[in-house]
Amino acid sequence: MDGVSRIGFFWRMLLPLARPGMVTVGVLAFIASWNAYLLPLLLLTGDPRGMTLPLGITTFQGQYASATTLIMAYTSLAMIPALVFFLLMERRIVDGLTGAVKG
């Protein structure tokens, strides 16, 4: 890597070494934002078009009764995109968690 510029060092050395960590943070941030409940509850109350998936589940729950079968079906369908995204990025997450340890 003799004679390489700072930009070249960034693109050839730092970015490939940091990629597993960035992918891990991206996947965990996606899953956390997908499951967000409190912020949409505070900001989107009263607007039925702004209903997110976790808020939609609460529509099947009342004060005295809840539709358990609908809640389970809705939760299973809401889980599919996050599960598919995790399965596609699983290898990169494991690489990011193990770090630079070669075995």
FITORNU-458426 format. One record per atom (N, C-alpha, C, CB): residue in one letter; atom name; x, y, z. Coordinates in pm, 1 decimal, m for minus. Last residue first. Glycine has a CB too. Layout:
BEGIN
r: A	a: CA	xx: X	yy: Y	zz: Z
...
//
This chain:
BEGIN
r: G	a: N	xx: m966.6	yy: m1769.5	zz: 1170.0
r: G	a: CA	xx: m953.7	yy: m1899.1	zz: 1235.0
r: G	a: C	xx: m907.5	yy: m2009.1	zz: 1147.4
r: G	a: CB	xx: m1079.1	yy: m1937.2	zz: 1292.7
r: K	a: N	xx: m927.8	yy: m1430.3	zz: 1254.9
r: K	a: CA	xx: m918.0	yy: m1533.6	zz: 1149.8
r: K	a: C	xx: m894.8	yy: m1668.0	zz: 1217.4
r: K	a: CB	xx: m801.9	yy: m1501.5	zz: 1047.2
r: V	a: N	xx: m1103.9	yy: m1159.3	zz: 1362.1
r: V	a: CA	xx: m1039.9	yy: m1282.5	zz: 1407.5
r: V	a: C	xx: m1042.0	yy: m1384.6	zz: 1293.8
r: V	a: CB	xx: m1111.1	yy: m1339.1	zz: 1534.3
r: A	a: N	xx: m1224.0	yy: m915.1	zz: 1332.0
r: A	a: CA	xx: m1113.3	yy: m947.5	zz: 1241.5
r: A	a: C	xx: m1040.0	yy: m1074.7	zz: 1282.6
r: A	a: CB	xx: m1015.3	yy: m832.0	zz: 1236.1
r: G	a: N	xx: m1560.0	yy: m996.1	zz: 1415.3
r: G	a: CA	xx: m1454.3	yy: m898.8	zz: 1399.1
r: G	a: C	xx: m1347.8	yy: m948.3	zz: 1302.4
r: G	a: CB	xx: m1392.3	yy: m866.4	zz: 1533.1
r: T	a: N	xx: m1788.4	yy: m1130.8	zz: 1477.7
r: T	a: CA	xx: m1660.9	yy: m1197.0	zz: 1507.0
r: T	a: C	xx: m1544.7	yy: m1102.9	zz: 1490.5
r: T	a: CB	xx: m1641.5	yy: m1317.5	zz: 1417.8
r: L	a: N	xx: m1984.6	yy: m956.4	zz: 1389.4
r: L	a: CA	xx: m1976.1	yy: m985.5	zz: 1532.2
r: L	a: C	xx: m1845.1	yy: m1053.7	zz: 1569.9
r: L	a: CB	xx: m2092.5	yy: m1072.2	zz: 1574.1
r: G	a: N	xx: m1947.0	yy: m950.6	zz: 1114.4
r: G	a: CA	xx: m1933.1	yy: m828.0	zz: 1191.4
r: G	a: C	xx: m1919.4	yy: m853.1	zz: 1339.8
r: G	a: CB	xx: m2050.0	yy: m738.9	zz: 1166.6
r: D	a: N	xx: m2001.1	yy: m1215.1	zz: 1044.4
r: D	a: CA	xx: m1868.4	yy: m1159.2	zz: 1018.2
r: D	a: C	xx: m1844.9	yy: m1033.4	zz: 1100.7
r: D	a: CB	xx: m1851.6	yy: m1128.1	zz: 869.2
r: V	a: N	xx: m2270.6	yy: m1218.8	zz: 1117.2
r: V	a: CA	xx: m2176.3	yy: m1304.7	zz: 1189.0
r: V	a: C	xx: m2033.6	yy: m1256.4	zz: 1167.8
r: V	a: CB	xx: m2190.3	yy: m1451.1	zz: 1143.3
r: I	a: N	xx: m2365.1	yy: m1039.5	zz: 924.7
r: I	a: CA	xx: m2380.7	yy: m1009.2	zz: 1066.8
r: I	a: C	xx: m2282.4	yy: m1091.9	zz: 1148.6
r: I	a: CB	xx: m2525.7	yy: m1036.2	zz: 1113.2
r: R	a: N	xx: m2310.5	yy: m1173.2	zz: 688.1
r: R	a: CA	xx: m2240.1	yy: m1047.2	zz: 715.0
r: R	a: C	xx: m2252.4	yy: m1007.0	zz: 861.6
r: R	a: CB	xx: m2294.7	yy: m935.3	zz: 625.5
r: R	a: N	xx: m2487.4	yy: m1387.0	zz: 713.0
r: R	a: CA	xx: m2343.9	yy: m1412.7	zz: 704.4
r: R	a: C	xx: m2264.0	yy: m1286.7	zz: 736.9
r: R	a: CB	xx: m2306.9	yy: m1464.2	zz: 564.5
r: E	a: N	xx: m2740.7	yy: m1254.6	zz: 713.7
r: E	a: CA	xx: m2693.4	yy: m1330.7	zz: 829.3
r: E	a: C	xx: m2542.2	yy: m1352.0	zz: 827.6
r: E	a: CB	xx: m2763.5	yy: m1464.8	zz: 834.6
r: M	a: N	xx: m2881.6	yy: m1117.2	zz: 522.0
r: M	a: CA	xx: m2762.0	yy: m1052.8	zz: 576.1
r: M	a: C	xx: m2697.2	yy: m1131.1	zz: 690.7
r: M	a: CB	xx: m2796.8	yy: m914.4	zz: 623.8
r: L	a: N	xx: m3101.6	yy: m1275.6	zz: 465.5
r: L	a: CA	xx: m3014.1	yy: m1235.6	zz: 356.4
r: L	a: C	xx: m2881.1	yy: m1179.7	zz: 407.1
r: L	a: CB	xx: m3083.7	yy: m1132.7	zz: 269.6
r: L	a: N	xx: m3218.7	yy: m1294.4	zz: 717.7
r: L	a: CA	xx: m3164.1	yy: m1414.6	zz: 656.3
r: L	a: C	xx: m3071.8	yy: m1381.7	zz: 539.5
r: L	a: CB	xx: m3276.5	yy: m1504.9	zz: 609.5
r: F	a: N	xx: m3302.6	yy: m1026.6	zz: 756.3
r: F	a: CA	xx: m3202.4	yy: m1085.8	zz: 844.4
r: F	a: C	xx: m3139.0	yy: m1208.7	zz: 780.6
r: F	a: CB	xx: m3264.8	yy: m1122.7	zz: 978.9
r: F	a: N	xx: m3494.3	yy: m1005.2	zz: 553.6
r: F	a: CA	xx: m3377.8	yy: m916.5	zz: 552.9
r: F	a: C	xx: m3267.1	yy: m972.7	zz: 640.0
r: F	a: CB	xx: m3416.3	yy: m776.2	zz: 600.8
r: V	a: N	xx: m3678.0	yy: m1198.5	zz: 645.7
r: V	a: CA	xx: m3612.4	yy: m1216.0	zz: 515.7
r: V	a: C	xx: m3486.8	yy: m1130.2	zz: 507.3
r: V	a: CB	xx: m3709.0	yy: m1180.4	zz: 400.9
r: L	a: N	xx: m3753.2	yy: m1078.4	zz: 890.3
r: L	a: CA	xx: m3691.1	yy: m1210.7	zz: 888.2
r: L	a: C	xx: m3617.6	yy: m1235.2	zz: 757.1
r: L	a: CB	xx: m3796.4	yy: m1319.1	zz: 910.2
r: A	a: N	xx: m3871.6	yy: m840.9	zz: 806.3
r: A	a: CA	xx: m3752.8	yy: m835.0	zz: 891.9
r: A	a: C	xx: m3679.9	yy: m969.3	zz: 892.1
r: A	a: CB	xx: m3791.6	yy: m795.3	zz: 1035.7
r: P	a: N	xx: m4091.9	yy: m946.7	zz: 653.8
r: P	a: CA	xx: m3986.3	yy: m865.1	zz: 591.8
r: P	a: C	xx: m3858.9	yy: m856.9	zz: 675.1
r: P	a: CB	xx: m4037.8	yy: m725.9	zz: 567.1
r: I	a: N	xx: m4236.8	yy: m1112.9	zz: 858.4
r: I	a: CA	xx: m4174.6	yy: m1168.8	zz: 738.0
r: I	a: C	xx: m4068.0	yy: m1077.5	zz: 676.4
r: I	a: CB	xx: m4281.1	yy: m1197.5	zz: 635.1
r: M	a: N	xx: m4377.8	yy: m993.5	zz: 1063.1
r: M	a: CA	xx: m4243.0	yy: m1040.7	zz: 1092.4
r: M	a: C	xx: m4167.3	yy: m1082.5	zz: 966.0
r: M	a: CB	xx: m4249.2	yy: m1157.1	zz: 1189.6
r: A	a: N	xx: m4630.9	yy: m948.1	zz: 977.9
r: A	a: CA	xx: m4545.8	yy: m831.3	zz: 999.5
r: A	a: C	xx: m4400.4	yy: m871.1	zz: 1021.3
r: A	a: CB	xx: m4596.0	yy: m750.8	zz: 1118.6
r: L	a: N	xx: m4735.7	yy: m1206.5	zz: 980.8
r: L	a: CA	xx: m4717.0	yy: m1137.9	zz: 852.6
r: L	a: C	xx: m4624.0	yy: m1017.4	zz: 866.3
r: L	a: CB	xx: m4852.2	yy: m1093.1	zz: 796.4
r: S	a: N	xx: m4739.5	yy: m1250.4	zz: 1259.3
r: S	a: CA	xx: m4663.0	yy: m1338.7	zz: 1171.1
r: S	a: C	xx: m4636.8	yy: m1274.0	zz: 1036.2
r: S	a: CB	xx: m4736.6	yy: m1470.6	zz: 1151.6
r: T	a: N	xx: m4913.9	yy: m1048.5	zz: 1341.9
r: T	a: CA	xx: m4774.7	yy: m1047.7	zz: 1388.6
r: T	a: C	xx: m4688.0	yy: m1135.9	zz: 1300.7
r: T	a: CB	xx: m4766.2	yy: m1094.6	zz: 1534.5
r: Y	a: N	xx: m5150.3	yy: m1136.0	zz: 1220.6
r: Y	a: CA	xx: m5094.5	yy: m1006.4	zz: 1184.7
r: Y	a: C	xx: m4947.2	yy: m997.3	zz: 1225.0
r: Y	a: CB	xx: m5174.7	yy: m893.8	zz: 1250.8
r: A	a: N	xx: m5188.0	yy: m1378.6	zz: 1358.6
r: A	a: CA	xx: m5173.2	yy: m1377.1	zz: 1213.6
r: A	a: C	xx: m5107.9	yy: m1246.8	zz: 1166.9
r: A	a: CB	xx: m5309.9	yy: m1395.5	zz: 1145.7
r: M	a: N	xx: m5213.2	yy: m1288.1	zz: 1625.3
r: M	a: CA	xx: m5104.9	yy: m1380.4	zz: 1588.6
r: M	a: C	xx: m5082.2	yy: m1381.9	zz: 1437.0
r: M	a: CB	xx: m5136.8	yy: m1522.9	zz: 1638.5
r: I	a: N	xx: m5442.1	yy: m1127.2	zz: 1602.7
r: I	a: CA	xx: m5316.4	yy: m1069.6	zz: 1649.7
r: I	a: C	xx: m5199.1	yy: m1158.1	zz: 1609.2
r: I	a: CB	xx: m5319.0	yy: m1050.9	zz: 1802.4
r: L	a: N	xx: m5633.7	yy: m1314.6	zz: 1525.4
r: L	a: CA	xx: m5597.9	yy: m1206.0	zz: 1434.5
r: L	a: C	xx: m5465.2	yy: m1141.2	zz: 1474.0
r: L	a: CB	xx: m5708.6	yy: m1100.9	zz: 1432.0
r: T	a: N	xx: m5639.4	yy: m1472.1	zz: 1757.9
r: T	a: CA	xx: m5601.9	yy: m1532.7	zz: 1629.6
r: T	a: C	xx: m5561.8	yy: m1425.9	zz: 1528.0
r: T	a: CB	xx: m5718.0	yy: m1617.0	zz: 1574.1
r: T	a: N	xx: m5723.7	yy: m1292.5	zz: 1956.0
r: T	a: CA	xx: m5590.8	yy: m1352.2	zz: 1962.6
r: T	a: C	xx: m5548.2	yy: m1411.1	zz: 1829.3
r: T	a: CB	xx: m5586.8	yy: m1459.0	zz: 2069.2
r: A	a: N	xx: m5879.8	yy: m1023.8	zz: 1993.8
r: A	a: CA	xx: m5887.8	yy: m1127.0	zz: 1890.6
r: A	a: C	xx: m5749.1	yy: m1190.3	zz: 1877.0
r: A	a: CB	xx: m5937.4	yy: m1067.5	zz: 1753.1
r: S	a: N	xx: m5980.0	yy: m951.6	zz: 2326.8
r: S	a: CA	xx: m5884.9	yy: m934.9	zz: 2216.3
r: S	a: C	xx: m5900.3	yy: m1052.5	zz: 2120.9
r: S	a: CB	xx: m5737.4	yy: m924.5	zz: 2268.9
r: A	a: N	xx: m6167.8	yy: m760.7	zz: 2566.4
r: A	a: CA	xx: m6144.5	yy: m879.1	zz: 2484.1
r: A	a: C	xx: m6041.2	yy: m846.9	zz: 2377.5
r: A	a: CB	xx: m6276.2	yy: m928.8	zz: 2419.3
r: Y	a: N	xx: m6182.6	yy: m524.2	zz: 2705.7
r: Y	a: CA	xx: m6229.1	yy: m645.4	zz: 2771.2
r: Y	a: C	xx: m6202.4	yy: m772.2	zz: 2691.7
r: Y	a: CB	xx: m6374.5	yy: m634.3	zz: 2798.2
r: Q	a: N	xx: m6062.1	yy: m330.9	zz: 2545.3
r: Q	a: CA	xx: m6046.5	yy: m323.0	zz: 2690.0
r: Q	a: C	xx: m6080.9	yy: m456.1	zz: 2756.6
r: Q	a: CB	xx: m6134.4	yy: m211.4	zz: 2746.7
r: G	a: N	xx: m5904.1	yy: m491.3	zz: 2256.5
r: G	a: CA	xx: m5995.9	yy: m399.7	zz: 2323.0
r: G	a: C	xx: m5973.5	yy: m400.4	zz: 2472.5
r: G	a: CB	xx: m6140.3	yy: m435.9	zz: 2291.6
r: Q	a: N	xx: m5717.1	yy: m532.3	zz: 1969.2
r: Q	a: CA	xx: m5721.0	yy: m551.9	zz: 2113.2
r: Q	a: C	xx: m5811.9	yy: m446.5	zz: 2174.7
r: Q	a: CB	xx: m5578.7	yy: m545.1	zz: 2174.6
r: F	a: N	xx: m5670.7	yy: m475.6	zz: 1711.9
r: F	a: CA	xx: m5739.8	yy: m601.7	zz: 1738.3
r: F	a: C	xx: m5754.7	yy: m629.1	zz: 1887.8
r: F	a: CB	xx: m5665.3	yy: m716.4	zz: 1672.5
r: T	a: N	xx: m5518.1	yy: m250.3	zz: 1712.3
r: T	a: CA	xx: m5659.0	yy: m234.1	zz: 1675.8
r: T	a: C	xx: m5738.6	yy: m361.6	zz: 1700.2
r: T	a: CB	xx: m5671.2	yy: m193.0	zz: 1529.6
r: T	a: N	xx: m5259.0	yy: m327.2	zz: 1762.3
r: T	a: CA	xx: m5338.7	yy: m283.5	zz: 1877.4
r: T	a: C	xx: m5485.0	yy: m261.0	zz: 1841.7
r: T	a: CB	xx: m5280.8	yy: m156.1	zz: 1935.2
r: I	a: N	xx: m5158.4	yy: m374.3	zz: 1510.3
r: I	a: CA	xx: m5188.8	yy: m490.0	zz: 1596.5
r: I	a: C	xx: m5276.5	yy: m448.5	zz: 1713.1
r: I	a: CB	xx: m5059.0	yy: m554.8	zz: 1649.0
r: G	a: N	xx: m5102.8	yy: m122.0	zz: 1417.1
r: G	a: CA	xx: m5215.8	yy: m195.2	zz: 1360.2
r: G	a: C	xx: m5255.5	yy: m315.0	zz: 1444.5
r: G	a: CB	xx: m5182.8	yy: m240.6	zz: 1220.3
r: L	a: N	xx: m4867.8	yy: m60.5	zz: 1547.8
r: L	a: CA	xx: m4990.2	yy: 8.2	zz: 1589.2
r: L	a: C	xx: m5114.5	yy: m61.3	zz: 1534.6
r: L	a: CB	xx: m4987.4	yy: 153.7	zz: 1543.0
r: P	a: N	xx: m4687.6	yy: m227.1	zz: 1407.9
r: P	a: CA	xx: m4713.1	yy: m250.7	zz: 1550.3
r: P	a: C	xx: m4838.1	yy: m178.6	zz: 1602.1
r: P	a: CB	xx: m4593.0	yy: m207.1	zz: 1631.3
r: L	a: N	xx: m4724.6	yy: m104.1	zz: 1139.5
r: L	a: CA	xx: m4759.5	yy: m243.5	zz: 1170.4
r: L	a: C	xx: m4779.0	yy: m268.9	zz: 1320.1
r: L	a: CB	xx: m4651.6	yy: m335.9	zz: 1117.7
r: T	a: N	xx: m4879.6	yy: 225.1	zz: 1155.6
r: T	a: CA	xx: m4768.8	yy: 134.1	zz: 1129.9
r: T	a: C	xx: m4809.2	yy: m7.3	zz: 1170.8
r: T	a: CB	xx: m4641.0	yy: 179.1	zz: 1206.0
r: M	a: N	xx: m5096.4	yy: 455.1	zz: 1013.4
r: M	a: CA	xx: m5086.8	yy: 341.0	zz: 1103.0
r: M	a: C	xx: m4968.9	yy: 252.6	zz: 1062.5
r: M	a: CB	xx: m5218.1	yy: 260.2	zz: 1102.4
r: G	a: N	xx: m5168.1	yy: 677.0	zz: 873.6
r: G	a: CA	xx: m5033.0	yy: 670.7	zz: 925.9
r: G	a: C	xx: m5010.2	yy: 554.6	zz: 1020.8
r: G	a: CB	xx: m5000.5	yy: 797.7	zz: 994.9
r: R	a: N	xx: m5436.4	yy: 663.5	zz: 822.7
r: R	a: CA	xx: m5344.9	yy: 635.3	zz: 711.3
r: R	a: C	xx: m5201.7	yy: 620.9	zz: 759.1
r: R	a: CB	xx: m5353.2	yy: 745.6	zz: 606.3
r: P	a: N	xx: m5559.9	yy: 743.0	zz: 1061.1
r: P	a: CA	xx: m5562.9	yy: 600.7	zz: 1025.1
r: P	a: C	xx: m5470.9	yy: 566.1	zz: 907.3
r: P	a: CB	xx: m5704.7	yy: 559.9	zz: 991.3
r: D	a: N	xx: m5462.4	yy: 945.2	zz: 1303.4
r: D	a: CA	xx: m5449.6	yy: 940.9	zz: 1157.6
r: D	a: C	xx: m5448.0	yy: 794.9	zz: 1113.5
r: D	a: CB	xx: m5320.2	yy: 1015.5	zz: 1109.5
r: G	a: N	xx: m5466.9	yy: 928.1	zz: 1579.9
r: G	a: CA	xx: m5579.8	yy: 990.2	zz: 1513.1
r: G	a: C	xx: m5572.9	yy: 987.9	zz: 1361.3
r: G	a: CB	xx: m5591.7	yy: 1129.3	zz: 1558.2
r: T	a: N	xx: m5121.0	yy: 947.5	zz: 1628.6
r: T	a: CA	xx: m5252.2	yy: 917.5	zz: 1685.4
r: T	a: C	xx: m5359.3	yy: 995.4	zz: 1611.5
r: T	a: CB	xx: m5255.8	yy: 950.3	zz: 1836.0
r: L	a: N	xx: m4852.9	yy: 968.7	zz: 1554.0
r: L	a: CA	xx: m4953.5	yy: 936.5	zz: 1452.5
r: L	a: C	xx: m5090.5	yy: 904.2	zz: 1509.6
r: L	a: CB	xx: m4906.7	yy: 821.2	zz: 1370.9
r: L	a: N	xx: m4680.0	yy: 1018.5	zz: 1770.4
r: L	a: CA	xx: m4687.3	yy: 1112.3	zz: 1658.7
r: L	a: C	xx: m4806.2	yy: 1090.5	zz: 1566.6
r: L	a: CB	xx: m4562.5	yy: 1103.8	zz: 1579.1
r: L	a: N	xx: m4703.7	yy: 810.5	zz: 1958.9
r: L	a: CA	xx: m4711.2	yy: 949.7	zz: 2002.6
r: L	a: C	xx: m4736.3	yy: 1046.0	zz: 1886.9
r: L	a: CB	xx: m4583.5	yy: 988.2	zz: 2073.9
r: L	a: N	xx: m4678.8	yy: 583.7	zz: 1800.1
r: L	a: CA	xx: m4797.2	yy: 599.3	zz: 1884.7
r: L	a: C	xx: m4814.8	yy: 744.3	zz: 1927.8
r: L	a: CB	xx: m4787.2	yy: 508.7	zz: 2008.0
r: P	a: N	xx: m4426.0	yy: 613.5	zz: 1683.7
r: P	a: CA	xx: m4546.8	yy: 627.2	zz: 1599.8
r: P	a: C	xx: m4674.3	yy: 642.8	zz: 1682.0
r: P	a: CB	xx: m4560.7	yy: 506.2	zz: 1508.4
r: L	a: N	xx: m4279.7	yy: 580.7	zz: 1936.9
r: L	a: CA	xx: m4274.1	yy: 704.8	zz: 1858.4
r: L	a: C	xx: m4391.8	yy: 717.2	zz: 1761.9
r: L	a: CB	xx: m4143.2	yy: 711.5	zz: 1780.5
r: L	a: N	xx: m4348.6	yy: 311.2	zz: 2020.6
r: L	a: CA	xx: m4379.6	yy: 429.2	zz: 2100.9
r: L	a: C	xx: m4379.4	yy: 558.7	zz: 2019.8
r: L	a: CB	xx: m4281.0	yy: 440.8	zz: 2214.0
r: Y	a: N	xx: m4269.2	yy: 123.9	zz: 1819.0
r: Y	a: CA	xx: m4406.8	yy: 133.3	zz: 1865.9
r: Y	a: C	xx: m4435.4	yy: 268.5	zz: 1931.0
r: Y	a: CB	xx: m4436.1	yy: 21.3	zz: 1964.2
r: A	a: N	xx: m4072.0	yy: m38.8	zz: 1577.9
r: A	a: CA	xx: m4096.6	yy: 81.8	zz: 1657.4
r: A	a: C	xx: m4244.4	yy: 90.7	zz: 1694.7
r: A	a: CB	xx: m4052.8	yy: 208.6	zz: 1579.9
r: N	a: N	xx: m3981.8	yy: m244.3	zz: 1422.9
r: N	a: CA	xx: m4061.3	yy: m279.3	zz: 1539.9
r: N	a: C	xx: m4093.8	yy: m158.7	zz: 1627.3
r: N	a: CB	xx: m3988.9	yy: m382.7	zz: 1621.7
r: W	a: N	xx: m3828.4	yy: m115.5	zz: 1236.2
r: W	a: CA	xx: m3945.2	yy: m190.8	zz: 1189.4
r: W	a: C	xx: m4038.8	yy: m222.4	zz: 1305.8
r: W	a: CB	xx: m3901.2	yy: m321.2	zz: 1119.5
r: S	a: N	xx: m3619.8	yy: m19.2	zz: 1388.3
r: S	a: CA	xx: m3716.0	yy: 77.0	zz: 1335.1
r: S	a: C	xx: m3841.5	yy: 6.8	zz: 1284.0
r: S	a: CB	xx: m3652.3	yy: 159.3	zz: 1222.8
r: A	a: N	xx: m3491.9	yy: m264.3	zz: 1449.0
r: A	a: CA	xx: m3541.0	yy: m177.5	zz: 1557.1
r: A	a: C	xx: m3643.6	yy: m77.3	zz: 1505.1
r: A	a: CB	xx: m3423.9	yy: m102.9	zz: 1623.4
r: I	a: N	xx: m3425.6	yy: m354.0	zz: 1193.4
r: I	a: CA	xx: m3517.7	yy: m433.4	zz: 1275.0
r: I	a: C	xx: m3574.6	yy: m349.5	zz: 1389.0
r: I	a: CB	xx: m3446.6	yy: m557.9	zz: 1331.1
r: F	a: N	xx: m3248.2	yy: m149.9	zz: 1114.3
r: F	a: CA	xx: m3369.3	yy: m177.6	zz: 1037.6
r: F	a: C	xx: m3471.2	yy: m253.3	zz: 1122.3
r: F	a: CB	xx: m3335.5	yy: m257.6	zz: 911.3
r: A	a: N	xx: m3046.4	yy: m174.5	zz: 1307.7
r: A	a: CA	xx: m3123.9	yy: m50.3	zz: 1301.7
r: A	a: C	xx: m3253.1	yy: m70.9	zz: 1223.7
r: A	a: CB	xx: m3040.9	yy: 62.1	zz: 1237.6
r: L	a: N	xx: m2947.7	yy: m428.0	zz: 1240.5
r: L	a: CA	xx: m3007.8	yy: m407.3	zz: 1372.3
r: L	a: C	xx: m3090.2	yy: m278.7	zz: 1377.1
r: L	a: CB	xx: m2899.2	yy: m403.5	zz: 1479.8
r: V	a: N	xx: m2851.9	yy: m370.6	zz: 980.6
r: V	a: CA	xx: m2956.7	yy: m471.8	zz: 1001.4
r: V	a: C	xx: m3025.0	yy: m451.5	zz: 1135.7
r: V	a: CB	xx: m2897.6	yy: m614.0	zz: 993.3
r: G	a: N	xx: m2656.1	yy: m170.5	zz: 1035.9
r: G	a: CA	xx: m2769.3	yy: m144.7	zz: 947.5
r: G	a: C	xx: m2884.1	yy: m242.3	zz: 967.5
r: G	a: CB	xx: m2724.3	yy: m149.6	zz: 805.0
r: V	a: N	xx: m2475.6	yy: m306.0	zz: 1198.6
r: V	a: CA	xx: m2547.6	yy: m191.6	zz: 1253.7
r: V	a: C	xx: m2669.8	yy: m159.8	zz: 1167.8
r: V	a: CB	xx: m2454.9	yy: m68.7	zz: 1263.4
r: T	a: N	xx: m2387.8	yy: m494.6	zz: 1005.9
r: T	a: CA	xx: m2450.0	yy: m537.5	zz: 1131.6
r: T	a: C	xx: m2530.8	yy: m424.8	zz: 1192.9
r: T	a: CB	xx: m2343.7	yy: m585.9	zz: 1230.8
r: V	a: N	xx: m2273.8	yy: m328.2	zz: 812.7
r: V	a: CA	xx: m2389.8	yy: m410.9	zz: 777.0
r: V	a: C	xx: m2462.5	yy: m456.3	zz: 902.6
r: V	a: CB	xx: m2346.5	yy: m533.4	zz: 693.0
r: M	a: N	xx: m2062.0	yy: m221.7	zz: 961.4
r: M	a: CA	xx: m2165.5	yy: m132.4	zz: 909.3
r: M	a: C	xx: m2291.0	yy: m210.2	zz: 870.4
r: M	a: CB	xx: m2112.5	yy: m54.3	zz: 788.5
r: G	a: N	xx: m1910.9	yy: m453.8	zz: 1010.0
r: G	a: CA	xx: m1968.8	yy: m378.5	zz: 1120.7
r: G	a: C	xx: m2079.4	yy: m285.7	zz: 1075.6
r: G	a: CB	xx: m1862.3	yy: m299.3	zz: 1190.8
r: P	a: N	xx: m1836.1	yy: m528.5	zz: 747.3
r: P	a: CA	xx: m1920.0	yy: m616.9	zz: 830.6
r: P	a: C	xx: m1983.5	yy: m544.5	zz: 948.6
r: P	a: CB	xx: m1837.4	yy: m733.2	zz: 882.2
r: R	a: N	xx: m1686.0	yy: m284.5	zz: 661.3
r: R	a: CA	xx: m1812.4	yy: m326.8	zz: 599.2
r: R	a: C	xx: m1894.1	yy: m423.9	zz: 686.9
r: R	a: CB	xx: m1783.4	yy: m392.4	zz: 465.1
r: A	a: N	xx: m1435.2	yy: m224.5	zz: 754.6
r: A	a: CA	xx: m1548.9	yy: m175.4	zz: 831.9
r: A	a: C	xx: m1683.1	yy: m224.9	zz: 779.6
r: A	a: CB	xx: m1548.1	yy: m25.7	zz: 832.8
r: L	a: N	xx: m1264.1	yy: m330.6	zz: 565.1
r: L	a: CA	xx: m1255.6	yy: m379.4	zz: 702.4
r: L	a: C	xx: m1376.0	yy: m338.1	zz: 785.9
r: L	a: CB	xx: m1128.8	yy: m328.9	zz: 767.5
r: P	a: N	xx: m1335.0	yy: m184.4	zz: 332.7
r: P	a: CA	xx: m1356.2	yy: m330.1	zz: 338.7
r: P	a: C	xx: m1347.5	yy: m387.8	zz: 479.9
r: P	a: CB	xx: m1255.1	yy: m399.3	zz: 251.3
r: L	a: N	xx: m1263.5	yy: 84.2	zz: 432.2
r: L	a: CA	xx: m1401.2	yy: 47.3	zz: 398.1
r: L	a: C	xx: m1423.1	yy: m104.2	zz: 395.2
r: L	a: CB	xx: m1438.2	yy: 106.2	zz: 263.4
r: L	a: N	xx: m980.3	yy: 74.0	zz: 470.7
r: L	a: CA	xx: m1073.8	yy: 99.3	zz: 580.2
r: L	a: C	xx: m1215.7	yy: 52.9	zz: 549.3
r: L	a: CB	xx: m1075.3	yy: 246.1	zz: 612.8
r: M	a: N	xx: m863.2	yy: m2.8	zz: 210.5
r: M	a: CA	xx: m832.7	yy: m65.7	zz: 339.3
r: M	a: C	xx: m944.3	yy: m48.0	zz: 442.2
r: M	a: CB	xx: m704.0	yy: m9.1	zz: 394.6
r: R	a: N	xx: m957.8	yy: 124.8	zz: m18.8
r: R	a: CA	xx: m896.0	yy: m7.1	zz: m31.6
r: R	a: C	xx: m872.9	yy: m78.7	zz: 101.0
r: R	a: CB	xx: m766.0	yy: 6.3	zz: m102.6
r: W	a: N	xx: m1069.9	yy: 371.7	zz: 56.5
r: W	a: CA	xx: m1146.8	yy: 281.1	zz: m26.7
r: W	a: C	xx: m1090.0	yy: 139.8	zz: m29.0
r: W	a: CB	xx: m1153.9	yy: 334.7	zz: m166.1
r: F	a: N	xx: m861.5	yy: 482.5	zz: 220.3
r: F	a: CA	xx: m997.7	yy: 467.9	zz: 271.0
r: F	a: C	xx: m1074.8	yy: 363.0	zz: 191.4
r: F	a: CB	xx: m1071.1	yy: 602.2	zz: 266.2
r: F	a: N	xx: m649.2	yy: 482.8	zz: 43.9
r: F	a: CA	xx: m639.1	yy: 404.6	zz: 167.1
r: F	a: C	xx: m778.1	yy: 379.6	zz: 226.0
r: F	a: CB	xx: m549.4	yy: 477.1	zz: 270.0
r: G	a: N	xx: m748.9	yy: 665.6	zz: m144.6
r: G	a: CA	xx: m723.2	yy: 527.7	zz: m183.8
r: G	a: C	xx: m712.0	yy: 435.9	zz: m63.7
r: G	a: CB	xx: m597.0	yy: 519.6	zz: m266.3
r: I	a: N	xx: m748.7	yy: 895.3	zz: 16.3
r: I	a: CA	xx: m875.5	yy: 844.7	zz: m38.5
r: I	a: C	xx: m860.0	yy: 698.8	zz: m80.4
r: I	a: CB	xx: m921.7	yy: 930.9	zz: m159.3
r: R	a: N	xx: m475.3	yy: 923.2	zz: 60.4
r: R	a: CA	xx: m566.7	yy: 902.4	zz: 174.5
r: R	a: C	xx: m700.8	yy: 847.6	zz: 127.8
r: R	a: CB	xx: m588.0	yy: 1034.3	zz: 251.5
r: S	a: N	xx: m292.6	yy: 727.7	zz: m186.9
r: S	a: CA	xx: m341.5	yy: 851.7	zz: m126.2
r: S	a: C	xx: m433.9	yy: 819.3	zz: m8.3
r: S	a: CB	xx: m416.1	yy: 938.8	zz: m231.4
r: V	a: N	xx: m9.7	yy: 510.1	zz: m181.3
r: V	a: CA	xx: m152.7	yy: 529.9	zz: m202.0
r: V	a: C	xx: m196.6	yy: 657.9	zz: m129.1
r: V	a: CB	xx: m234.0	yy: 405.9	zz: m151.5
r: G	a: N	xx: 254.2	yy: 447.5	zz: m133.0
r: G	a: CA	xx: 224.3	yy: 547.7	zz: m233.1
r: G	a: C	xx: 77.0	yy: 571.0	zz: m256.8
r: G	a: CB	xx: 287.1	yy: 510.3	zz: m359.1
r: D	a: N	xx: 209.9	yy: 110.4	zz: m43.3
r: D	a: CA	xx: 298.8	yy: 225.4	zz: m50.8
r: D	a: C	xx: 254.0	yy: 319.1	zz: m161.1
r: D	a: CB	xx: 443.4	yy: 180.9	zz: m73.9
r: M	a: N	xx: 82.7	yy: m118.6	zz: 0.0
r: M	a: CA	xx: 0.0	yy: 0.0	zz: 0.0
r: M	a: C	xx: 87.9	yy: 126.0	zz: 0.0
r: M	a: CB	xx: m94.5	yy: m0.8	zz: 121.4
//
